Amino acid sequence: MKLAWIVPLMAAAAFAGPLTAAAKPSLRDVPEIENPLFAVAMAKEVADHCDSLGARFLKGVGELRRLRARANRLGYADSEIRAYIESDVEKARMRAKGERLLAARGVSYGNQETFCAFGRAEIKKNSAIGALLRAK
């Protein structure tokens, strides 16, 4: 009778998998997805606002594919990933996050050169954002 506690434990373990799978965090709360996705978005924003810098398009697409594969391995279906990326709420949140970063770094939407300076600094330090940018 000393092993009687195993039956309830095994029953709980049998149900833990499906409960855990249903309780996946939002992709915004998964740093290994959120942070590189944010870097891709920031690189695009810089390239869109600075004529002397361009986005490394193929590298960006490769990064997005890598992120999708990683999210799949973490248990997220393509439909969940698509819903996250296409969500107006998530787009607004990501935009606000980017605007806060840019403002903190002295970047102004009214001054293209501030985007260029920010982008060149990111390239120089080979940051996640800078690795997705190139001088034209």
Residue pairs with C-beta under 8 A, 6 or more apart in sequence:
21 75
24 74
24 75
24 76
26 84
27 33
27 34
27 71
27 76
27 80
27 81
27 84
28 34
28 84
28 90
28 93
30 71
30 74
32 70
33 67
33 70
33 71
33 74
35 128
36 63
36 66
36 67
36 128
37 64
37 67
37 85
37 94
38 94
38 97
38 98
39 63
39 127
39 128
39 129
39 131
39 132
40 60
40 63
40 64
40 132
41 94
41 98
42 98
42 101
42 129
43 55
43 56
43 60
43 119
43 129
43 130
43 132
43 133
44 55
44 60
45 98
45 102
45 115
46 53
46 115
46 118
46 119
46 122
46 129
46 133
47 53
47 54
47 55
47 119
47 133
49 109
49 112
49 115
50 112
50 113
50 115
50 116
50 119
51 112
51 116
51 136
52 116
52 135
52 136
53 115
53 116
53 119
53 120
53 123
53 133
53 134
53 135
53 136
54 133
54 134
54 135
54 136
55 132
55 133
55 134
56 131
56 132
56 133
56 134
59 131
59 132
60 132
63 132
68 78
68 81
71 80
71 81
72 78
72 81
84 90
102 115
102 118
105 118
106 114
106 118
107 114
107 115
107 117
107 118
108 114
119 129
119 130
119 133
120 135
121 130
122 129
122 130
122 133
123 130
123 133
123 134
123 135
124 130
